[in-house]
Amino acid sequence: MATYQFPQARLLIQPYAVAIGPFTFDLSAQLPTGDDIATIAVVSTLAGVVTTTDLISGTPTVTSNVVSVYFDYPGSTKHGDHKLTFKYTLVSGAKDEADFFRVVVEDE
């Protein structure tokens, strides 16, 4: 069974979605006290296949340890449940990652 740092939720991305968001993800709870995120990268996958360039619109940003992400509809060949992995480096130089499941891509 997979473990995720965020409560499981369902974000639905449907046809016509372009730069929809921002959806925000607060990483504060899992960071060491007094340390903040210096850089962030967000990767999306569908069944282990990277879908980042199709699903994530633009470059995610971070402000006060809250990551903002915009999404695009990636096309009908990428319908399904996508996982987001937040890879970050802290001001202290420490590195870690957090996972969110699930960004659902479908035509409801």
N, C-alpha and C positions, 0 to 999 in steps of 0.2 A: 504494500500500500504506500502510495506517495505521500510525502509530507510537504506542506506548503507554508510559507511564512505569513501569508495573508489568508483570511477566512475565504472559503470557497464562495465564489459568486459567479454570475453569468452576465457577461457583457455581450450584447448582440450587435453584430455588424452585418448589415444587409446591403443588397445592390443599391446603388446610387450614393452610398456613403463615400465622401471624399473629405479628408481632413476633419473628421468628426471628433469632437472633444473640446477641451482636454479632459481626459480621464486622469484622476490623480491617485497616486499610491504613496502613502506615508510610511517611510522606512524608519522613522524615529525610534520606534519601540525596540528594534533589534540592534541599535547602535550603542557602542560604549558611551557612557556618560561623558559629555564634553567634547566628543569627536563628531565631526560632520562630514557629509559626502563632498568630496572635491570633484570627482568625475563620475559619470554614469554612462552605461551602455545598456540598451534593452534589446534582447534578442527574442524573436517569436519562433515557435516551432509547431508543426502539425505532424503528429506521429513520428517525431524525431527528425523531420525534415525542416530545415531553416526556411522561414517564410517572411523574415524581417522586411526585406525590400518591397514585398507586395502588401503586407498588412500594416506596417507602421509608417505613418506619414511624417516626413521630415525627421528632425533629430529631437529625441526626448530631452527635456530640460529638468533641472533640479533646483529648487529654492527651499531653504530651511528643511532639507531632508525629505521634501515632498516632490515626487517625480511626476511630471506631466507628460502624457502620451496622447498623440492623435492617431486615428486609424483611417485607413482606406479599405474599401471592399476589394479583396484580392482576386476576385473572379470565381466562377462556379467550380473550377477544378481544385479550389482550396477550401471547399466547404468542410466544416468539422470543428473540433474543439482545439484551439491553439493554446499553448502554454507560453507565458512570458517569463523570461529570466532577466533579472536586474543585476548586472555586474557592476560593482562600484568600488572605487578607491576612496579611502577616507583621508582627511587632512593629515592624519598621523602617518599615512603611507600604508596602513593595513588595507587588505582587500577581502571582499566577501561577495556573496550573491544571495538573492532572494527570489523565490518563485511565486507566480500567481497563476491560478487555473480557474477559470477558463474564459477565453474570448471565443465566442461562438460565431462562426461565419456560416450563414445560411440565408435562404430566401423563404421567409415565413409567410 
